[in-house]
Amino acid sequence: MSPGSQQHRLGRSECSLIEECRSRSRSRQPRSGQNQVVIGTYAFIGLLGLLSAHFQDNVAIKPADRLGEDWWKQRHEHCVELTKQGGFDLVFLGDSITQGWEGGGKAVWDREYAPLKAANFGFSGDRTEHVLWRLDHGELLGLKPKVIVIMIGTNNVGHGSSNPQQTSVGVKAIIGKLLTAIPTTKILLLGVFPRSNQPDDGMRKAVDQINGLIKGFADGKRVFWDDIGYAFLRPDGTLRTPLMPDQLHPNDAGYEIWAKAMKPELDRLMGGK
């Protein structure tokens, strides 16, 4: 990968880091042409090392499995079979909030999404690194859906394994893998739902930071942004807890709200109603 293409894939903080390092290396270079080349080369090598260390420390982009959990292993095998089966026009990809369409959201799913030939690839507790592993091991990439709905990242910050910046890089890696493997699909990237009751709670702020970063991944051509978290909030920013009793997962009424808020954009991407 060329230095230019590598920078194109980095987040804002990484790009700032690059520019700072370049500025320092320029300020330290003498005017002698040969010495400039030597020092500049060492500065660039140091920069690459710094960036390498940065990404090596980001578990959000390191594919990881959970095969030690029997239910997770069985669900993964089921989703591999779904992929082999094919025939799905709509796919939901995410964590427990997505898997919940099979629980509290089942009635809504059966009414709204089953007729659209939808498949659920949500796994409770998953983080970005787990989704990356699943994509690398037989899930989803053999399908050719019209739309993939993605919401992922709350467990990265909720479990403390990644900060919002690292989580956003993990989300970007998932999007990149999907766009490369399924060039005909469109991605509806949802904002991570608000969590915790108060708007100034640490977890709420972390989710807001993730959303502030990942919304920039939408290009309006193949990736589309839809932040419907407002539907779960009161005017003062507190959580509508009757829709999320545990301040994280929607209940049956919450899934009704989700479907209603997402419907205009999903209908448009699926073919326009």
N, C-alpha and C positions, 0 to 999 in steps of 0.2 A: 504494500500500500504506500502511495506517495505521501510526503509530508502534507501536501495540500488536501488530499482526500481524507487523511487522518484528522486534520483540523476540522473539516466539514462535519465529521461525525461527533465531535466533542460538544459538551455542554458549554454554557457561558463561562463558568468558572475556569474550566480547562483552557478555553481560548484566552482568557485574561492572563492565566499563568504563562501561556506561550508568549504572549506579547511582552510580559514583564521580563521573562528570561531573555528574549531577543533584545530588549532595550538595554538590559544590563550587559549583555555580551558586546553590543555595539559600543557602549560607553567605555568599555575596558580595552577595546582594540587599539593598538598603536597605528600610526599612519603607514608604516612599512607594509607594502602589499603582501609580501610573503608571510610576515608575522600575522597579518590580519587573517589570512587563509587558515593558518594553523590554529590560532586562538578561536576563530569562528567555528572551525570544525570540532574542536573540543567542547565548545559551548553547546553546539547542536547535539553532540553525543550525550552530554550531560542532561540536556532537555529531554531527549528520548528516554533516558534512564528514569528521570523524574516522572514522566508520564506513564511509563511502564509500571513503576511502583504504584502509582495512583490507581491504575486499573486492576492490578493484581490484588489490591486491597479491597476492591469492590465486589463483595459476594453477590450483589444483585445481578451481575452479569455472568456469574460462573454457574453453568447448568448443574443442578443438584437434584437427586431423586429422594423419595421418601419410601422406598421399597420395603423398609423395615416395618412399616405400618400395613398390616394385612388389608384393611379396607382400601387404602390408597393404591396398593398394588392391584387389587381387584378392579378398582375403578379405572385405573390406567389401562389395564387389559381390555376392559369393556370399551373404552374410548378408542383404542387401537382397532377393535372390531368395527366400531361405528365408522371409522375412517375407511376401512376396507370395504364396508358395505356401500358407502357413498350415497349420493342422491339428495344431499342436504343443500338448501338454498340459503339458510341462515344459521349462523353458529354464534353461540355465546361462549366467551372464554374468560375465565377469571378464578375467583376464590369461593369462599363459602357464601358470599352474597349472591353470586351467580348460581352456585349449586342449589341455593334455596328455592329456585324456580321449581325444583322437584319436591319441595316441602310446602311451605306457606304460600308459595306462588304458583302451585300446580294448577289450580282452577283457572288462573289468568293465562298461564302457559297454554293449557289445553284450548282455551278460547281464542287467544291472540296469535300464538306462535306455532302450535302444532300444524294448523292449516298451511303455514308458510314453509313446511318441511324444515323445521328447526332442530338443532342438536345442541345439547348442553355439555360443555367441556369445563365446567366449574368444579374446583376441588377445594373443599374446606381447608383453611390454613395455608393455602399455597401463597408463595411469594414469587417475585419475578423469576428468580433462579429456577424454581420448580417448573414454571411454565416453559422456560427455555429448554429444560431437560425433556419435558414431555413432547415438545415439538421436534426435538432431535431423535426421539425414540418412537416414532410411528403414529403420533396423534395429529390429526387435522390436516397436515400438509399434503395428504393425498386427495383431499377434497377440493371442490371448486365452487364454494358458496358465492352467492351474490354479495353478501355482507357478513362481516365478522364484527360482533359487538364485543369490545374489550373493556373491562374494568379490573384493574389489578394495582396493588401497591400498598393497600392499607395494612397488610400484615408485615410488610418490610419495616415500616416505622413502628407498628404496634408491638412487634417482637423485639424491636431495638437492634435488628441485624443490619439495617441500613438507614442512612439519613435521607431526607427528601431529595437531595441532589443525586445521590447514588441510586435511589429508587427510580428517578426519572431516566437515568441512563439504562437501567434494566428494562423499563417500559419501551424505550427507544429501540433496544436490541430486539425485543419481541416484534415490534412493528416492522423493523427491517427484515427480519427473518420471514415474516408472513408476506411482505411485499415482493420479496425475491422469489419465494417458492410458489406463490399463487398470484401471478401478474394480472389476473382478470378480476380479482376481488376488490371490494371497497371495505375500508375499516371505519367503523363508527367508534371512536375513542371517547368513552365516557369519563367525566370527572369522577374521581374517587368520592364516594358519598361522605357527607359530613359525619363525624362521630363525636361522642361526648356531648353533654348537654350545653355547656357554656361556650360562647364563641372565642373566649380567651384561654380555653383549656389547651394544654400542650399538644395533645393528640389532634385536636381540631386545627391548630395552627400548622402542624406538620402536614396534614392532609391538604390544607390550603396551599402550602408551599409546593407540594407535589403537583397540584393542579396548575399552579402558576407556571411551572416548568413544562409540563407535558402538553399543555394546550398549544404550544408553539410547534408541535410535531404535525399538526394538521396543515395540509397544503390545499385543501378545497378541491383536490382532484381525485386522490385515492384515499386520503385520510381526512376524516371529518370529526370535528370536535363538538361534543354536546355535554354541557355541564348542567345536569338537572338536579343537582343537590339542593337548590333553592326550594324545591317542592317538599323537602323534609324539614324546612326551617320555618319558625315563626318570624314575624316582621322584626323582632328585636334580636334575631340571630340565634336564639335558643332552639334546641332540637325539638321537633314535634314528637315527643316520646311515645304518644299513642301509636305512632307508625313504626317506631324503633324502640320497643320496650327495654332492650338491653343497651341502648345508645350506640348500636353498631349495625345490627341486622334488621332489615324490614320484616314486618309480620305480613299476614295476608293483605291487610289494608295498604301496607307499604308497597307491596308488589303491584297492587292496582294503581297506585300513584305513579310508580316507576313506568309502567306500561303506558299510561296516559301521557306523561310528560315526554316520553321518548317517541311516541307514535308519529308526530309530524315528520321528524327527520328520518326515522327508520322507513316510513312509507315512501318517502322521496327517494331514498337510496335503493330500496327494493324494486323500484320501478314506477313509483309515482301514482298515488291515488288521488 
